Amino acid sequence: MSDARDGKQRNRKAKNKDSEWQIERGVAIRAGFYIFGTHLFAGFVWLLFYLGEHANK
């Protein structure tokens, strides 16, 4: 009986490790998108200022 219980605990630990890895991966992907999106938005704002400065007035 203890063998079955040990197997279940090992299986549960493996599942927890996999789910933790998936959560960490999701957070890393989300952070990457936020960083990329922020830089993209900042580049767009910079472009607007650059074009506005060089516009024919």
For each residue, the residues with C-beta under 8 A, 3 or more apart:
1: 4 5
2: 5 6
3: 6 7
4: 1 7 8
5: 1 2 8 9
6: 2 3 9 10
7: 3 4 10 11
8: 4 5 11 12
9: 5 6 12 13
10: 6 7 13 14
11: 7 8 14 15
12: 8 9 15 16
13: 9 10 16 17
14: 10 11 17 18
15: 11 12 18 19
16: 12 13 19 20
17: 13 14 20 21
18: 14 15 21 22
19: 15 16 22 23
20: 16 17 23 24
21: 17 18 24 25
22: 18 19 25 26
23: 19 20 26 27
24: 20 21 27 28
25: 21 22 28 29
26: 22 23 29 30
27: 23 24 30 31
28: 24 25 31 32
29: 25 26 32 33
30: 26 27 33 34
31: 27 28 34 35
32: 28 29 35 36
33: 29 30 36 37
34: 30 31 37 38
35: 31 32 38 39
36: 32 33 39 40
37: 33 34 40 41
38: 34 35 41 42
39: 35 36 42 43
40: 36 37 43 44
41: 37 38 44 45
42: 38 39 45 46
43: 39 40 46 47
44: 40 41 47 48
45: 41 42 48 49
46: 42 43 49 50
47: 43 44 50 51
48: 44 45 51 52
49: 45 46 52 53
50: 46 47 53 54
51: 47 48 54 55
52: 48 49 55
53: 49 50
54: 50 51
55: 51 52
56:
57:
